[in-house]
Amino acid sequence: MEDCIFCKIIRGEVPSYKIYEDEYIYSFLDICNDGNGHILVIPKKHCVNILDCDEDILAHVMSTIKKISLHLTQNCGISGVNVLNASGKDAEQCVNHLHFHIYPRKAEDGLVISPKLSPNSISLEETCKKFEIKE
């Protein structure tokens, strides 16, 4: 996509700090420089989010997330990772190109990544009936 910032990074029009690249995936440090090395993993083929992403591409993305996470935990002194994705405006997706965030974690690093959510006003039973996939 012509004006997508992540597509521009992939094409080399915008500089980045590359962590990993292969035929399908590009991964780089988030420009925010937060979270002890916040990494983004994106497909080279433009798609907006997981809702419109080809399953083969999504599989490459997930495989790369695992590869990077294993590298961090086995070779870089990191003891865990948070992996986050937002798909859709109402889920707070801020760049309309599929991307996953990897936050390297260490014991007592002080990061608070998980959201603090309010209790659901609908029972688990009602929620299950509403969301259950019936094939």
N, C-alpha and C positions, 0 to 999 in steps of 0.2 A: 504494500500500500504506500502510495507516494508520500503522504505527510505523517505517517506513523513514526514516532520517535524510535521505537524499537526496530522497525524496518530500516530506518536510517543508520542505526548502530550496526545492524547486520551488514549493510552495504558499505560500511566504513566511512559514511558521511559525517558521523558524530563519533568522537573518540570514546573509548571505554577501556576498562581494566578487565581483559578477558581472563576467565578462569578455565574455561573448557570450550572446545568447538569440535563438531564433527559435521557430517553431511546434512544432518537434520536439525541440529540444536546449536544454540549459542548461549553461553553462560558468562556472566560478568558481575562485577561488584556494583551494588546499587550506589548511585551518585550521592545519596543522602549520607553515606559513610557512617551508618549507625549500626547498632546491634553486634558489635565485635566481628564485623566482616559479613554483613548482609549481602547475600548472593541472589541474583535473579537467574532463572532458567527459562528460556523462551524457545519456541520452535522457529526455524528459519522461514517456514511457510506461514504467511499471515493468516491467523484466525483470531476471532475476537476473544473467545473464552472456551471453557470445556464444553459448552452447550453447542458450539458449531465446529469443534475440532474433529478432524478425521481420527478414528480410533487408533490407526497405526502411528500417526504422529504423536498422539497422546501417550501411547506406549513408549515411544522413544523419549519423550519428556520425562516420564516416570522412571525409566531406566537410568537416565542421566542424573536425576535427583538422587537415586540410590548410589550411583557411582561417585558423585561428588560427596555425598554424606559419608560414605565409607572412607573416602580419601581423608576427609576432615577428621574422622574419629580414629583412623588407623595411623595417620602420618602427620597430623598437625596439632596434636595435643588437645583436641576438642573431645568432650565426653558425651555430647548429644546434639541433636538438631531439632528445631521447630521448622516444619514445612507448612506454608500457608498459601492459599489461593483465594481470590475473590472473583466470582464470575457474575457479572451484571452490575449495573449502576446501583441498584438497591442493596447489593452486597459490598458496596464501597470499592468496586473496581475503578481504578483511577487512570489506567492506560488501556485502551481498547485493543490490546494484543495479548493473547494468552501468556500468562507468566505465573511462575511459582516463586515464592520467596523461601530461601533457606537461611535460617538464623543459626549460626554456630553457637553452641552453649557450653558453658563450664559450670562446675559447682559454684554456687554463691556469686554468680556474675551480676546479680542484681537486676537482670532483665525481667520485665513482666510482659509477656507476649500474649498469653491467653486472655480473651475478653472476659469481663465480668458481666454475666448475663442475668437478667431478671427472671424469676420463675415464670413458667408458662401458665397462663390462666385456663388452659384447656387440659383436661386429664390426659394421661398417657394413652388410655384406651381410645379416646376420641381422636387423638393425634395419630395413633396407629391406623385407625380406620380410614382416616383422611389420606395418609401418605403411603399405605401399603401398596406394593406392586402386585397386581393380580394378572397373571398371564394365562 
